[in-house]
Amino acid sequence: MKIASFDVDAQNGFTQHAAHELPVPDGHSIVPALNAMAHRAELRLGSKDAHPVNAAWVVDEASQMLQPLALANADLTWVSHCVPGTPGFELLPGLPEPIDYDYFVWKGVEPDLHPYGACYHDLAERRSTGVIEYLQVQGVDAVIVGGLALDYCVRTTVMQLRRAGFEVLLYLPACRALSAQGGESACREMTRAGVVPCADEAELDRQIALLKEARP
């Protein structure tokens, strides 16, 4: 049983450190939990949103967000966030530098791309970021996932990993949602897909042990 951990978009742009972007309630507090995930894994993966200032989906005000778009790879409007070179782009303090992860993804670089999951660059999931292939080549069986936000990028990444055949443990202390309702809905969807939510370290360790026992 080979385990990887995945820090999904754990960036200042989704926390109070960049309150003018997309602050997720309590999003700044997940670093200890992400590091706890990594201590239980042999490989550590990470991702960042990396959006240009001229992105086609950008709107000026939060009240204009979540409006449908007729773009192939950007489905909703959002305020600008996680622009390279700005504080919002940076990983949360206490996490490794991107170069120190075993594998790292930057996503949404093109102006007309706004993917949520870290496994594909496009919404139709035709252009791989290499995450799935990397995990397969490394012989990974299970992935522990946390990050921001639970109801968007974490949910989509988790579902992509499940469809690729990996066991997925969702470490809830390492996740925060944009909305409570969105987080609850995402957890129900992921659980139906066979994802195992873990509410604390004891449950995470128990589920890891069960996975190892189930291996032939």
Order of alpha helices (4+ residues) and beta strands (2+ residues): beta-alpha-beta-beta-beta-beta-beta-beta-alpha-beta-alpha-beta-alpha-beta-alpha
